[in-house]
Amino acid sequence: MCDGDLPRLDAGSKFKAGACNIYINGFVPVSGQYRIELMLDTPNRDSSISNPFYVEANINVSQQSLNATSSDQPINYSTPYAVHTCYLLLNEAGQSWAITRGRGCDGYTPIPPTPPQPPTSCTINNGSTLNVNLGTVDRAQLVTVPGTGSIHHTQIPVECTGDVTSIPVIMKLSYTPLTIGGEQVVKSSANGLGVTIIYNNQPLSTSDSTSINFVPGSNTLDLGFEAVRNPATPVGDVPTGAFSASATVIMTQQ
């Protein structure tokens, strides 16, 4: 039997090569080499695996001409009871998808019924480090509440590719924090001085996850930067001269 239940397994039963034509309706996640495995729910999970063959990701498998061959193979189990079967599609990493239905396929993920999303990618600031110059800052005029001072807005270019209408990402920041007014700001090299990073009028902490939608082509990410003083540090204790602060913007595609 090519699908479903085998009525029994007699001593000397074997997998017979080339006995069945298998219909596969669905899409593989990526183009590449795959194999077909016929799995039995015997105690030792007897199975037979075909030779590898190439499958395109964006074409239904049922519309591709595939040749999965194998050799005769003994089954090391016999029983007078029914044995359930399942046909699986395996990739080179060992992941599997059920291509038939039935009790034997319980616990296996069915082959996806739709093609995979086309690949997308985005590059921030042309892949270069972003340097933001806040200019001359008068320490006597530094605010002590993040988001209430003079904010320097920077337009950061984001280039995206992909045959889609929208590319959703999650933006997070990684930096050494300094807590001022209940908000996290980037700790600077100067005593008592931090830098607030602002998006959509909201200071961003290291725990914030911000959803942003980009489109294929050119995008602009507007971030605000603001110097802020820790109120626990007297104005006179904030050193004069140059200071620096650094943070990493992490964009994760969804």
Helices and strands as residue ranges (DSSP letters): E 5-6, E 14-15, E 32-40, E 47-49, E 53-55, G 61-63, E 73-74, E 83-91, E 96-98, G 103-105, E 121-124, G 125-127, G 139-141, E 152-161, E 167-175, E 177-180, E 183-187, E 193-199, E 202-203, E 210-214, E 217-229, G 235-237, E 247-253
